[in-house]
Amino acid sequence: MKLILHIGTPKTGTSAVQQFLHRNQHMLRKYDFHYATPTHSEHANDIANALSLGDSRTVQTFLARHVKSARRSGAGTVLISSENFYAKNVLVAMQRQQVLPNAMERDRMFVQTLGALLPDEIATCRIVCYFRRPDRYAESLYNQHVKRGIIDRKFDDFLSLIEPALFYDTCMRSWADVFDRRNCTVRVYDTVKTDVVSDFAANVLSIQDVAQFSHVHNQANERVSRELLEFKRQKNKSARLSERDMESAIIRLVNEEIGLGQEPDSYQDFLSPDDRAKLLRRLQPELDALQASYVLPAFPAFDLVAAKAAWSPYPGLGRERRQEIELHYDRINRRVGFRLERMMLRSAGFLRRTVPGAGVLIDAVKRAGAKRALRGFAVGLQRGSS
């Protein structure tokens, strides 16, 4: 039995690949692949998270169950995908807005533990990872985590939190040392981002024609204006942890109403041209080592002169624009659906704090999908009420 483990990285079309694999599970079996995910999920992020928390039993049970399922269906390769395997401890510390001094060493131990947990039936394990130019990866990751309500710091502070994850060759070495570099496949996302699914199918699964498969029209994370993103970053400072998803939903609706406005494209850049060039120079030895180890094409070059000519620094969120966004936000926030959801979230939080054992019951309800069903009901109210 073989195992293919797709470890990300985040922000390289991983969700599109996972949705494609999940949608085409039955068709993939004809090509000898069994796509393994926990129940009701398109990916294996929960398994990576369990491993990070030291829950080896959950990981072992998951692997053993899917090896058995693969054998029963006649598949010779188990396929697992989770971007949460990449630089796990660095990114977990980032979500806590902390720097973990020994994150890289802990990541190495994380990979070693995974290797030791593989069932004896797994004869070979192939690691697959996509990388994009690190400055753009960092900016995309920042944008996502501000919108999700996780980060309330400015980009320079965020960069210091996640910079170890930009040491691509060092991160991959942890995997190569456990699973052998010859079993590691690395791809440059920047060269294939227009169709990462076809690239994955051709270069990982050796399936050249994907026309026969069902395709998921995966929407990229919707772009928001720099001003709305800055508004959200400031909101994150006071937002409750339990209400992150709801706050993100409100921001999506605000974005639908106000759009991008007339801001220059450069407002989406969180690094000045000089700072971008400095970061890329600092990381160049890592990129060179990665390219040499895995015979990769070069990452897109950065043209400092052209970037300076087009550069227009973001001036900050002005008072009038903030008031305009606040009006939209407050009106949407007052919709019946959001008021109902906020009440339920705060009631659940109160029960957790005051009623012994209530947290276990609430978590069980979430796992059963009740939260998703309630949110689906609330969406209609959120969009339809004013």
C-alpha positions in Angstrom: 0.0 0.0 0.0 1.2 3.5 -0.9 0.4 6.8 0.8 0.4 10.3 -0.9 0.4 13.1 1.7 -0.4 16.6 0.3 0.8 19.0 3.0 -0.1 22.4 1.4 1.2 25.0 1.8 -1.7 27.2 2.7 -2.7 29.8 0.0 -1.6 27.6 -2.9 -4.9 26.3 -4.2 -5.1 23.6 -1.6 -8.9 24.0 -1.0 -9.5 23.7 -4.8 -7.5 20.5 -4.9 -9.3 19.1 -1.8 -12.8 19.9 -3.2 -11.8 18.2 -6.5 -10.6 15.1 -4.8 -13.6 14.9 -2.5 -16.1 15.4 -5.3 -14.4 12.7 -7.4 -13.7 10.0 -4.8 -15.5 7.3 -6.7 -13.8 8.2 -10.0 -10.4 8.2 -8.4 -10.9 4.6 -7.2 -10.8 3.6 -10.9 -7.2 5.1 -10.9 -6.2 3.1 -7.8 -6.6 6.0 -5.3 -8.6 6.1 -2.1 -9.1 9.7 -0.8 -9.1 9.7 3.0 -10.9 12.3 5.0 -12.8 12.4 8.4 -16.5 12.1 8.1 -18.3 15.2 6.7 -15.0 16.8 5.7 -13.2 17.6 2.4 -9.8 17.5 4.0 -7.8 16.0 6.8 -7.0 19.1 8.8 -8.6 17.6 11.9 -6.1 14.8 11.7 -3.1 17.2 11.5 -4.5 19.1 14.4 -4.9 15.9 16.5 -1.3 15.0 15.8 -0.2 18.5 16.9 -2.2 18.1 20.2 -0.5 14.7 20.9 -3.6 12.7 20.1 -1.8 9.8 18.5 -4.7 7.4 18.9 -7.0 9.5 16.7 -4.3 9.6 14.0 -3.6 5.9 14.2 -7.3 5.0 14.1 -7.8 7.3 11.0 -4.9 5.8 9.1 -5.8 2.2 10.0 -9.4 2.7 9.0 -8.6 4.2 5.6 -5.9 1.6 4.8 -8.6 -1.0 5.4 -11.1 0.9 3.3 -8.6 1.3 0.5 -7.8 -2.4 0.5 -11.5 -3.3 0.5 -12.2 -1.1 -2.5 -9.1 -2.5 -4.4 -7.2 0.8 -4.3 -3.4 0.6 -3.9 -2.8 4.2 -2.8 -4.3 6.2 0.1 -4.4 10.0 -0.6 -4.5 12.5 2.3 -4.6 16.3 2.0 -4.2 18.8 4.7 -2.4 22.2 4.6 -2.2 22.0 8.4 0.7 19.6 8.2 3.0 22.3 6.9 5.0 24.3 9.4 2.4 23.3 12.0 3.9 24.8 15.1 4.9 28.1 13.4 1.4 28.6 12.2 -0.3 27.6 15.5 1.9 30.1 17.3 0.9 32.7 14.7 -2.7 32.2 15.4 -2.0 32.9 19.1 0.0 36.0 17.9 3.1 34.5 19.5 6.6 33.7 18.5 7.6 30.1 19.4 11.4 30.1 19.6 11.8 26.3 19.0 9.0 26.0 16.5 11.2 24.5 13.8 12.5 21.8 16.1 9.0 21.0 17.3 7.9 20.7 13.6 10.7 18.2 13.1 9.4 16.1 16.0 5.9 16.5 14.6 7.0 14.9 11.3 8.9 12.2 13.0 5.9 11.3 15.1 3.7 11.1 12.0 6.3 8.8 10.4 6.3 6.5 13.4 2.4 6.3 13.4 2.1 5.0 9.8 0.6 1.5 9.6 2.9 -1.3 8.6 0.9 -1.8 5.5 2.2 1.5 4.1 5.2 0.6 2.1 6.1 4.1 0.8 4.9 7.6 1.6 5.2 10.4 -0.9 5.1 14.0 0.3 3.6 16.7 -2.0 4.0 20.4 -1.3 3.3 23.6 -3.4 5.1 26.8 -2.7 4.6 30.4 -3.9 7.0 33.3 -3.8 7.4 33.9 -0.1 6.5 37.6 0.0 3.2 36.9 -1.8 2.5 33.9 0.4 3.0 36.0 3.5 0.7 38.8 2.3 -2.0 36.3 1.2 -1.8 34.5 4.6 -2.0 37.9 6.4 -5.0 38.9 4.4 -6.8 35.7 5.1 -6.2 35.7 8.9 -7.2 39.3 9.3 -10.5 38.5 7.5 -11.0 35.4 9.6 -10.6 37.5 12.8 -7.4 35.8 14.0 -4.9 38.6 13.5 -5.1 42.2 14.8 -1.5 43.2 14.3 0.0 45.2 11.4 1.8 43.3 8.7 5.3 43.9 10.0 4.5 42.3 13.3 2.7 39.4 11.5 5.7 38.8 9.3 7.9 38.3 12.4 5.5 35.7 13.6 5.5 33.6 10.4 8.9 34.2 8.9 10.2 30.7 9.9 7.5 29.2 7.6 9.1 31.1 4.8 12.3 29.1 5.2 11.0 26.7 2.6 14.0 24.4 2.2 14.4 24.1 6.0 10.8 23.2 6.4 11.0 20.6 3.6 14.1 19.1 5.1 12.1 17.9 8.1 10.0 15.9 5.7 12.8 14.7 3.5 14.8 13.5 6.6 11.9 11.2 7.6 10.5 10.2 4.3 13.5 10.5 2.0 14.0 13.5 -0.3 13.4 11.2 -3.3 9.8 10.7 -2.0 9.1 14.4 -1.8 7.5 16.3 -4.7 7.7 20.1 -4.7 5.8 22.3 -7.2 6.0 26.1 -7.7 2.4 27.4 -7.4 3.1 30.7 -9.2 3.6 28.8 -12.5 0.4 26.8 -12.3 -2.0 28.9 -10.2 -4.4 29.3 -13.1 -5.2 25.6 -12.9 -3.6 24.0 -9.9 -6.1 21.1 -10.0 -4.9 20.0 -13.4 -1.3 20.3 -12.3 -2.0 18.2 -9.2 -3.8 15.6 -11.3 -1.0 15.4 -13.9 2.1 15.7 -11.7 1.0 13.9 -8.6 -1.6 11.5 -9.7 -0.3 10.9 -13.3 -3.8 11.6 -14.6 -3.4 13.8 -17.7 -7.0 14.2 -18.7 -9.3 15.7 -16.1 -12.2 16.4 -18.5 -13.9 13.2 -17.3 -14.0 14.4 -13.7 -16.5 16.6 -12.0 -15.1 20.0 -11.5 -15.8 22.3 -8.5 -15.8 25.9 -9.4 -13.9 27.0 -6.4 -14.2 30.7 -5.7 -11.0 32.3 -4.6 -11.1 34.2 -1.3 -13.0 37.3 -2.3 -10.8 40.4 -2.4 -11.7 43.2 -0.1 -10.5 46.8 -0.1 -7.5 47.7 2.0 -9.7 50.1 3.9 -12.2 47.4 4.7 -9.4 45.0 5.7 -7.9 47.7 8.0 -11.4 48.2 9.5 -11.6 44.5 10.2 -8.1 44.4 11.7 -9.1 47.0 14.2 -12.4 45.3 14.9 -10.4 42.1 15.7 -8.9 43.7 18.7 -12.3 43.7 20.5 -14.2 40.9 18.8 -15.0 37.8 20.8 -13.2 34.6 19.8 -16.5 32.7 19.6 -17.9 35.2 17.1 -15.1 35.2 14.5 -17.1 33.3 11.9 -20.1 35.6 12.3 -17.9 38.8 12.1 -16.3 37.5 8.9 -19.8 36.9 7.4 -20.7 40.5 8.2 -17.6 41.8 6.6 -18.3 39.7 3.4 -21.7 41.3 3.2 -20.2 44.8 3.8 -17.8 44.1 1.0 -20.6 43.2 -1.4 -22.2 46.6 -0.7 -19.2 48.9 -0.9 -16.8 47.0 -3.3 -13.2 48.0 -3.8 -13.8 51.7 -4.5 -11.1 53.6 -6.4 -8.0 52.4 -4.5 -4.8 51.7 -6.4 -3.8 48.1 -6.8 -0.7 48.8 -4.8 -2.8 49.3 -1.7 -3.0 45.5 -1.6 0.7 45.3 -1.1 1.7 45.2 2.5 5.4 45.6 1.8 7.0 48.6 0.2 9.2 47.8 -2.8 12.4 48.2 -0.8 11.1 46.1 2.1 10.0 43.4 -0.4 13.4 43.3 -2.1 15.1 43.1 1.3 12.9 40.2 2.4 13.5 38.3 -0.9 17.2 38.8 -0.6 17.2 37.4 2.9 15.2 34.4 1.8 17.1 33.8 -1.4 19.5 31.2 0.0 16.5 29.1 1.1 14.9 29.4 -2.4 18.1 28.5 -4.1 18.5 25.4 -1.9 14.9 24.4 -2.5 15.3 24.8 -6.3 18.5 22.8 -6.2 17.1 20.0 -4.1 14.0 19.5 -6.1 15.0 20.7 -9.6 12.4 23.5 -9.7 11.8 26.4 -12.0 12.7 29.8 -10.6 10.1 31.7 -8.6 8.9 34.9 -10.4 11.5 37.6 -10.4 10.8 40.8 -8.6 11.4 44.0 -10.6 12.3 46.6 -8.0 12.5 49.5 -10.5 9.0 48.8 -11.9 7.6 48.3 -8.5 8.8 51.6 -7.3 7.4 53.4 -10.3 3.9 51.9 -9.6 4.1 52.2 -5.8 1.5 54.2 -4.0 1.7 53.6 -0.2 -1.6 53.0 1.7 -2.3 56.2 3.7 -4.4 54.6 6.4 -8.1 54.4 7.1 -9.4 57.9 7.1 -12.1 59.1 9.5 -14.8 59.7 6.8 -14.2 56.3 5.1 -14.3 54.6 8.5 -17.6 56.2 9.3 -19.0 55.1 6.0 -17.9 51.4 6.6 -19.2 51.6 10.2 -22.7 52.6 8.9 -22.8 49.5 6.6 -21.4 47.3 9.3 -23.9 48.4 12.0 -26.9 48.1 9.7 -25.9 44.6 8.7 -25.0 43.6 12.2 -28.6 44.6 13.4 -30.2 42.1 11.0 -32.4 39.5 12.7 -30.2 36.5 11.7 -27.0 38.0 13.2 -28.8 39.1 16.4 -30.1 35.5 16.8 -26.7 34.0 16.1 -24.9 36.3 18.5 -27.4 35.5 21.2 -26.9 31.8 20.7 -23.1 32.1 20.8 -23.1 34.1 23.9 -25.6 31.8 25.6 -23.4 28.8 24.7 -20.4 30.7 26.2 -22.3 31.4 29.4 -23.3 27.8 29.7 -19.7 26.7 29.2 -18.6 28.9 32.1 -21.4 28.1 34.5 -22.8 24.6 33.9 -20.5 21.6 34.5 -20.3 19.4 31.5 -22.2 21.8 29.2 -19.1 22.3 27.0 -19.1 18.6 26.1 -22.7 18.7 25.1 -22.2 21.9 23.0 -19.2 20.4 21.2 -21.2 17.3 20.4 -24.0 19.4 18.9 -21.5 21.2 16.7 -20.0 17.9 15.5 -23.5 16.7 14.7 -23.9 19.6 12.3 -26.5 21.5 14.2 -24.5 24.7 14.2 -24.2 24.4 10.4 -27.9 23.9 10.0 -28.7 26.9 12.3 -26.2 29.1 10.3 -27.9 28.0 7.1 -31.2 29.1 8.5 -29.7 32.4 9.7 -28.1 33.3 6.4 -31.5 33.8 4.8 -32.4 36.2 7.6 -29.1 37.9 7.5 -29.4 38.6 3.8 -33.1 39.3 3.7 -33.5 41.5 6.7 -32.5 45.1 6.9 
